[in-house]
Amino acid sequence: MATQKKLAEKSRWIPTDYESLARLTAGHFTDQALVKAFFQSYDKLLDRTRQDKIRFYQIKYFYTQERWKCLNRLAELYVEEKRPSLAYMCLIESLRLNSKQENVFQKAKELESSTRLIFPNALRESACMVSIITPTIGRNCELREAIRSVINQSFQDYEHIIVNNGGPDTIDGIIKEFPSPKIKYIKLKKKGLPSIARNEAIRIAQGKYICYLDDDDFYYPDHLQNLVSALEQGSCPVAYCNGFVIEGVMHEGHFKKTKCLGLWGGDFNKDILVQDNNITMSSIMNERSLFKQVGLFSEDLPQGPDWDMWLRFAEKCDFEHVNKSSSEWRHKTDNMTLMNRVGAHILGDIICHYYAFYKGNLAFVKYWINNGNRNKALEIYQDICVHYDEYFKTPDLISEMIDIAQYFKKTSFLKKLSRDYFHLNTRMFLAEIKKRRSLKLFLYVLYLLPQKILNGIILRLKRKKKGYA
């Protein structure tokens, strides 16, 4: 079997022209043969565009031990593209990985003032229960199916705001096929990121709640009813259902499913959400008033603005999970995430680490410690401790927090960190103890081990009784 795999790899077709090779590698950046060919082709490239350089450093990021160097270069390129927030996030992550970079610290501080969130000047009075937002760039057949899925909703107190995001005029004709007073149509003069279109729609929306439907996705008939009921009856300002991830093709004007890639959703846990986005854009609904607190969608992020927004929501509130599957996130060969997997993965890393590590504050603590300014480091560290209980928690975060707690000799907080790490991921914590050779950390959680073992035995017995073992 292994021999057949090696033969298949050797016989794989690799494009000879740079553009085709670059596009293919961006979508299959874990293929080492492709990546090697791409690096060789890039080295020979004489006239490199900014996009060529961005793609190169995005791919190189996953093949180097010195990731901060790639992040620094990407930050420079994003500044050139006038994406200061994204550049700032790159510099913050670079500083976290290597806190001895004074020039990076200075650049991050210079950019900090230009990375403010966009807030709506004013939100309109509510005139209906739900505003559905659909940005489109001209996928006509897909847009028809998306609109039909809205028209077929059992819940009818909605408006459907469709934004032509610099797409062709043929979209006008699609809208005219559905003469409904519930449809509001906006045309933007030039093509931009979907977040720009979504923000324009939010500014004119009149629904109490906002939900999202990209032009190639789909709602089941009970989708709006499920989410509105959850929000009206519950106490959370955000609700989401489970969403199918579907692979397929367009055939004779209709989407034909070829494979179900999975089901996104599950019970809400912000500590899981910060590590992996498990909520699709078409699955969620939120109170429109939340944008006054967290701002609008980031117009700097070419991928991942939804995850960025969900994490901003999660900083303010819990989400209500509706354990029903009522939407489809549809994948085709022209899906932006599939075509540029490397971009999606590196931006995923940057977004995850930015929020998990206190939006730069942990990097600043490490920087001041390395520069011998204990008082400045302690000031930021104490602010982190104040917000620790309600903030996101990940094993990587707590591991770095343990280092800092030991530096400041904060024994009581060190005990708390150890217990949280133990509950969050027992195996990783025990591996951490072994790596550090720290008897002290082990003693902090020793009294928790019997209950953990007992819980494991009970879970195994339950699974065995159900026939899973």
C-alpha angles and dihedrals in degrees: 000000000000090000091052090051092052091049090050090051092050092049094048113125112244118189117242098207116080099231095053091044092049093050092047093048092049088059095042103031093151091064101100095197091055092045092051091051090047093052091049092049092047092052089057094047110110103183106047120184123210089255090053090054094047092051091047095053092043090056094040089053089072093048103050138072090216100065093158090070091058091046091052092052092046090051090056091050093047090052088055088052089051094245099132096163092055091045090051092051090051092051092047091053090045090053091049090053093046113017094182094079106108093174091055091050090052093048091049091051090050091052096043095086093053095053099075118141120254111247125191113250090222137344120226124246114270114261100165138018101251137026113199114202122206121176113194137186100188110291089145102181093044091048091054091055092047092052092047090052088057095045089052094057117128087218109068107177095102146103122221113215111196117189120200097214097204092302127143125292090249086085087070089063092050091054091050089057087068107051097188127144087216091069118087115189125202126183120204116204097227136026115262140158116302088247090066090054092046091051092051089053093048090054092059098032118121101186123114086225132036126213132172135230120174115213093255098046132086143220126211114227095259096046100104093039092053094051098040090051091051093050096044094048098038135061100236121098092213129057133175138182131208114278130204117228104216130190117205151123137247111255123180092339096313134095111250116200116225101169142001106229095191148294120275121205133062132157115325116263117158091200088061093041093057090055098044132008105235097167119086122217092245094050101063138080127183141180109267090224090068090078088069088063104038104024130234128301116299110260091197099066114085089189132020101030089133092056090046089054095046089053091051088051090048091054088062106034150356122263127235112232116213106201095215129102109231109144141055128217101202124210125200133161090270093055108128094222093052093046093050106030092153091058091048093049098047092045087048089056092047095048093044094050094042092059098032092054098049098267094288100323095107090050089051092050090053091046094053092045090053090048093052096246098132095168094054091046091048092051092056092039092054090052089053090051091052091057097035099102096056097036131091117283128203132164091247092052094049091046090058092041089055090056091052094044089053090049091053091039093234098163098174092051090044089058090051092049091050093051093047092049090049092052094042096053117350096186093051091047093051089048088051091053090050092049092049093039087222116162089176093063090047092052090053090064101028093105090055096058099080092054091045091052091047091050090051092052092048091050091049092050091050092051091047091051090053091049098251097118 
